[in-house]
Amino acid sequence: MKILASSSDNRIDEIGVEFEKYHIQLSEQRYNQTSGLDYDKSVMEAASNSLVDLSTLFLTQYTEPRSFYLHCLAAISQARKLPITLELYEKRTKTLSSDTFKIHGKPVNWGSWRQFNAAEPEDNNRKQLFDEFIQKAPGIAPLITKRFNISRQVYQLYESSPLDAYLEREFLTYNKLKDFVNILGDGARKSFLVAADHFAPEILGKESFDYHDDFYLARGRIYSPLNKHFTKKNPQKSIEKVVSNLGFREELHKIKVDNEDREKKSPSAFCFGVQIPNDVRVVYKRVSPFSDFTSLYHEYGHGIHGASGKEDDPFWKRYIVPMSVAETFSIFLEMLLQQPLYLQNELGLNEDVVQEILDRRHFMNLYFLVFYAANALMKIEYWKKGYSYEEASKRFQELTKRYFWEVPGDYWLTHHITPNYDVYAPSYMLASVRVKEWMNQMIDEFGEEFWRGDAAKQVGAVIRDLATARGEFDLSVWDMDPQPYLKEQSELSFL
């Protein structure tokens, strides 16, 4: 018989201590793997197996804390998927490797694709590489399908699904999430298409975007005119100054930064909370001066969130955080780069440059909304309707046509989020809307320059209260109205 235990149950705390030990071992190796460093598969397998044993023990005896219960399902699923995950990690870079194009003397692969697009001036070359990778992408589809099938089987044993668990943690229903995604995707479409036509001649050298001009190509090129204003600025020093002003000096000492360019390193910046709150790692590849600012501001938000955990809190509270909450603090700090007074007074930029930044940031946020709407809706339907890989690709292609323009369906296989996580893509959209609401609250209460002076200390205290909540972050107090965020992103000076 399962025990309806309270979160303070001593045995649950003991299981949590053991959980953390193996979580650290596994996270260390995952960090090495994602950073392009040597990693030990045997350590990963042993730690994963131990987490399965602990998770099974918890699931057979307890139903609360509910977040821990759901986390145990995920831990079993991830452990069962580990051999395939490791195989996919190796095969993806080998499969998505160009026979024609090189960067730094080596074939362009999945990990260097974005860097190639940011630097390559010829549209036809970028198109050829895109087509080559889309043609090769089905080669990794069987592994992706196997991973998701394992997730489905594990959750079914406990009368659940990855989507059910996600919705429960986010306090959402399927229809409410679907409507939320549609409002943002459909609402952004018109302004996005106008903005895309405006920027295409400049950043692409042609009249309009084509199917191969993806979100990451645009992000790598849209900020090129801004780079000259940021070449001599240090993004790490800039964000650390803000974080210090907000009162997080002690937390900064817990964050390590890796900006080395390694062949097998992830193309996306990321943050690993190896041990919360004392060992948090920010990792990124240099792409371009302004993009590096956005990446570091975002990842430092994750870093401060992790480093703010209370060491005496139980495992489940420190580590088990709803996915949209995990993105809330990162997007909050990144949004500073859309605050005119911050850009002017802290980064020393004139009004014309600030307007350029706002237009380009808003354009990319519109692209984010339409692109992630397609990814998010396809993925939640994947679990709800039981799609095969072929059906998922067909549906993804339909959704891209709905929200922006038609993209080959197999593109989703090349993404760094959609094929890697059971459900994660909607989290960015949820967090963005929440952050807009939060940012408005901070400005209304503490003024337009809340990141400096006495206001910074007060805002820092608010951030700390929310950040230390970790797994007890209250999702019910937010309005989550998508319209203010949509309205802001649609404010473009050339419209």
N, C-alpha and C positions, 0 to 999 in steps of 0.2 A: 504493500500500500504506500502511495506517495504521501509525503509529509508537506502540509501547507505551512512551511516554515517562514519565519520573518527573516528580513535581510540581516539581522544581527545574530542569527543562529551560529554557534561556534563551529560546528562541523562545516557549514558553508564557507566560513572564513578560512578554515583549514584547506578546503578544496581550492579556494581562491589563491592561497599562498603557493600551492603546488602548481596551479594553472599558470601563475605568473612566472614561475621558474622555467617552465617549458616554453611559455610564450616568448621569453627573452631569448632562449636558445634558438628558437625558430626565426624570430624577427632579425636576429643578428645575421643569420644566413640569408634570409630574404633581402635584407639590406645589401649584403655583399653581392648577391645575384643581380639585383636591380641596378646597382651602381657599377656593374661591369667588373667586379672584383672576383677573386677565387672564392668559391663557396663549397661547403661540404654537404653533399647529398645525404650521406649517412646520418649526420647530425639532424638534418631536417626530417628524415624519416623516423628516427628514434623519438624526437620531440613530438612529432605529429601523432605517433602511436600512443605516446603517454597522454597526450591531450584527448585522444579518443577514449582511453580508459577512464580518465577523470570525467569526461563529458557523459559517458554512459552511466557512470556511478551517480552523477548529479541527476540525470534524467529519470533514472529508476527510483530515486528517493524524494525528489523535490519538484515543485512547480513554481516556486518563488525563490529569489527575485525573478520576475518574468524575463527581464532582459538577460539574465544569466542563463535561463532556460533556453531562450532563442539563440544565444551565443553558442551554447553547447551543440545545438543542431548545426550551426555554421562550422564549428570546429571539427565535427565529425565529417561533414561534407568536404571541407578543405583537405583534411587528412586523407580521405579516400581518393581525392582528386590529385594528390601530390605527385605521384609518378607521371601522370599525364600532363600536369602543369609544368613539370621540369622538362618533359619532352617537348611540349609546346614552346617553352622559352627558347630552347636550342633550335628547334626546327623553324620557328618564325623568322629568325634572323637569316638562316640559311636559305629558306624558301623565298622570302622577300628580299632577294639580293639581285642586283641588276647585272645583266650580261653585257650591257652597253656603256653605262655611265659610271663615272668614278668621282670620288671626292677625297682630297688629301691622298691621292694615289691608290685608293682602295675602292672596290665596288660599292656603290651606294646600296645600303640595305635598310631594313625597317628602322633601325636605330639612327640612321643618318639622313633619312629621307627629308625631314623638315629642314635640316641645314642645307641640303642641296637645293631645295626649292627657294630658300631665302636668298641664295647666291646666284642661281642660274638665270641669266637674262633672256634666254630663248624659250618662248612659249612652247614651241614644238617639242623641244627636249623635255620640258616638264610634262607635257602631254604623253609623250612616248613612255616615260618612266611610270606615270600613273597607270597607263594602259597595261604595261608589263606587270606591275604589281597586282592589278585587279585580275589579270589573267592567271597569275600564280596563286592568288589568295585561296581558291578552293583546295589547294594542297594542304592547308592547315585546318580546313573545315571539319574533317573527321575528329580531330583532337578536341576542338572546341565543342563539338556536339557531344562527345564522350564526357567531357567535364560537366556539361549541363545535365546530361542524363543521370550522372551520379548524384548531383544535387537534388534532382527531382526524386530519385529513389530514396535518398536518406530522409528527406523531409516527409515523404509519403508514409514512412514507417511510423511517424509521429503525427499523422493526420494533418500535415501542414504542407506548405510550399515556400520556396524562397520569396515569392511575391507576397504571400500571406504574412510572413514574418516581417518583411519590409514595411508593409502597410501598417501592421500593428505597432511597430517601433516609431513610425512617423505620425501616428494618430490620424490615419487617413483611411478612406474606403477606395476601392478600385475606381468607382465612377467619379469620386471627387478628385482623385489624382489625374485621371484621364482628362476631365474637364479643365483642370488647372493647366495641364500641358498644352491642351488645344487652345486655350485662351491666349497663352503666351506665344505659341507658334503662329497661330493665325493672326494675332494682333501685331506681331512684328513684321509680317511678310511684306506689306505694302511699302513701309519706310525702308526696309532692308533692300528691296529690289531697286528702289530709286537711288539709294546710297551706293549700291553695288555698281550701277551704271555710272554714277558720278566718279567713283574712284578707279574704275577699270582702266581707262586710258593711262592714268598715271602709274598704277602699280603693276599692271599687266601688259601695257603697251598695245591694247586692243580695245574695241568699243564696249565689250561686255564680258562678263564671266561665262565660262563654260563648265561642263560637268567635272572637269579635272582640276578646277581652281578651288580647292577645298578650304575649309576653315583655317587649317594650319599654314597653308600657303599664304592666305591673306594675312594672317597674324604675323608671319615672318617678313612680310613686305610692306604692310600698310604703314608701319612706323618709320620707314627709311628716312623720310624728310626730317624726322624728329631726332634722329640719332646724333646729328652734329651738336645738338643742344645737351646731349647726355654723355658724350664720349669721355669727357673729363670728370664726370660725376661718378661717385662710388655708390652703387645701390645698397651694398651691405651697410656702409656707414650711415647712409640716409635713413634706412629703415630702423637701424639700431638706435639712432638719435630719437626717432619718434617713440619707439618702444620704451626707451629710457625715460623720456618725458612723461609717459603714461604710468611710470612707476614699476616697470618690469626689469630693473637692472639685474636683480638676482637671477631671474629666469633666463636672461641672456647668456649667463655663464653655463647653462645646461644645454645650450644649442650649439652643435658643431656644424660647420658648413663645408661642403665638398663641391668645388666647381671644376674639377679636372675633366678633361675630354677623353673618355675611354671608348673604344670601339663598341663594346657590348653594353655600354651604359644606356639607360632608358632615355628616349628622346624627350620625355616630359619631366619637368621638375617635380620633385616629390619630397615629402617629409615622413620620416619614420620615427614613431615613438617606441624606441626599443625597450626602454624602461621608464614608465611614467611615475614621477615627473623628472627624473634625474639624467636621462640619456635620450636626447631628442636630436635628430639629424636631418639637416636640410641639404638637398642634393639638386644640382641643376647643371645644364650645359649652357655655355655662353652661345647665344644665337645672334643678338644684336643689342646695342646699348639700351634702347628703351624697353624692348621685350625682356631684357634681363631685370630691369626694374620691376616690371609687373610680376615676373616669376618669383623674385625674392620677396616682394611685399606679400604676395599670396602665401608663399611657403612659411614665412616668418609668422603669419597668422596661425597656421597649423602649429608651428613651433611653440608660440606663446601659450596656445591652448593646452598643448601637452605638458609644457613645463609648469603650468599653473595647477596641475593636479595636486591634491593633498596626499602626502606620502602615507598618512595614517588611514586614509580611506580604504575600504575593501577593494579587492580586485575588480569586481563587477562595476563599481562606480567609476574607478579610474580609467578603465580600458573600454568598457562597452558603451559606446556613444552612438546615438542615431546618426545615420550617414549625412543627413542634411545639417545636423549640428556640427559635424566634423568640418563641413565646408563654410560654416557661418563666420568663424573668426578669420579664416583666410581671406574670404571675400571682403570682409569689413576693412582689413588693412589695405587690400588692393584698391578698394574704392577711394582711398585717399588720393590716388592719382587721377581722380575725377573731380576733386574739390578745387575750384579755381584759386582760392586764397592760399591753399597749401602749395599749389604749383608756383604761384607768384612769390609768396613770402618765404617759403622754406627752400624751394629749389631755384629761386631767382630767375624765373622765366617771365617774359613780357606777355602782355595781353594777347597779342597775335599768336604767339606760340601756344599759349594756353587754349585758345579757341581751336587751334589745329589739333591739339591733344584731345579735347573734348569731342570734336567731330569724329576723329578716328577711333577713339575709345567707344563712343556710342555706336558707330558702325560695327565694330567687332562684337559688341554686346548684342546687337541685333542679329548678327550672323550666328553668334552663340545660341540665341533663342531658337532660331529656325532649325539650326543643325541639331541641337540637343533635343528639340521637340521630336524630330524624326527618330533619333536614337532612343529616347526615353519611351515614347509610345510603342515603338516596335518591341522593346524589351519587356514592357509590362504585358503586352499582348502575347508575347512569346510564352510566358508562363500561364497566362489566363487561358489561352486557346490551344496550347500544346503544339506550337509550330515546329516543323522540321527545319533543318538549315535552309533548304530551298524555299520553303514558305516564308521564313524570316527574311531572306534576301529579297524576295518578291515584294513583301510588305514594306521593307525599308525603302526600296526604290519608289513605291507608290507614295510613301510619306514624304520623301524628299521632293517629289514633284508637287505635292500639296503645299508644302511650306516654303519652298524656294525654287529649285529647278531639279530636273530628274538626274539622279546620280546612279551609276551601276550598283545593283543591289549588293554585290559581294564586297563593296567598300567597307561595310560594317565589320568585316572580318579583320581588317587592317587597323581598326581603331584601338587605342590603348585602354579604353574603359569598357565599351560595350561587350566585347568577347571575353574580357578578363574577369568580370564581376557578374554575379548572378543578377543583381539589380543595384545600380548605382547612379546611372545617368540622370534620373529625375532629381537627385539630391542637389545638384548644382543650381537647378532652376528654383527649387524650394528655398535654398539658402540665399540666392540673389534677391528674391522678393523679401525675405525676412530682413536681410541686411539693409535694404532700402528703407524699410520701416524703422529699423534701429537707427540708421544714420539720421533720418529726419528727427527722431526723438532726441538724439544727442545735440543736433544743431538747435532745435527749439529750446532745449533746456540749458545748454551751456554755451551757445553762440557758434558762429560760423568758423571760428578758429579753435575748436575744442581740443586740439592736439597740442596746445601750448599753454604755458603759464599755469595759473591756479585751476583753470578749466580742465587741463590735461590730467591733473591729479584726481579730480572728481570723476571724469570719464574713465580714467584708469581703474578707479574703484568699482565702477559699474561693470567694466569688462572683466575684472577679476572675479566679481561675484558670479557672473555668468559662466566664466571659464572654469572656475573651481567646481561648479555644479557637475560638470562632465556628464555622467550617466543619468543624473537627476535634473538635467536641463528641462525646464518647463515649456513644452511645445504648445500648451493650450492658451497661453497669454498673448499670442501673436495674431493679428488680424489676417495676415497672409493675402492681402488684396493685391493682385498682380498689376492693377492699373497704374499706380504711381511709378513702378519700375518701368513699365512699358512707355509711359509718357516721357520719362527722363531720357530713355535711350533714343526716342524718336525726335528729340530736340537737336536738330542739325542746322547749322548756320546757312547751308546752301539750299534748304528746302523753302 
